[in-house]
Amino acid sequence: MPKVSSRARLTFEWGATHKRGGRLISRQVSIQPPPPISCVKPTCLVKYIIKSWRYVLVLLYHKYRAEYAEKYPDIYILWKYRTGEDSPEGIWLTIWEIIKLRTRRRITWLKQKKYATRG
């Protein structure tokens, strides 16, 4: 039975885990989309658009976090990237986490190459 939790007004359902040698590599998550719009007032429309953007950004965060954890199974990374728990709540925090996940290894690789050539 998958574990269900609610955070940032979204419902998460924790599913499949990928383990290697008894160690957790990554855990997948399923997120319920926001309910359909219920009224046609502009304020309801704006609220629905914000909820939809939050949903899309959290989906992207979990996609990139799972890719990051799968790409580096033997390297120590933060536990939140392996499990998916403690996902960011706000839109700006989610964008910042996506930026960190997309650039983290590239920046580390560039630093290592720079230090290796100084020799």
FENQUIGI-V19900 format. One record per run of one state. SS is the DSSP state (~ for helix, > for strand, _ for the rest). FROM is the first residue (numbers start at 1). TO is the last residue. If there is no record, write none. Layout:
SS:FROM:TO  SS:FROM:TO
This chain:
_:1:2  >:3:7  _:8:9  >:10:20  _:21:22  >:23:31  _:32:41  ~:42:71  _:72:78  ~:79:83  _:84:90  ~:91:118  _:119:119
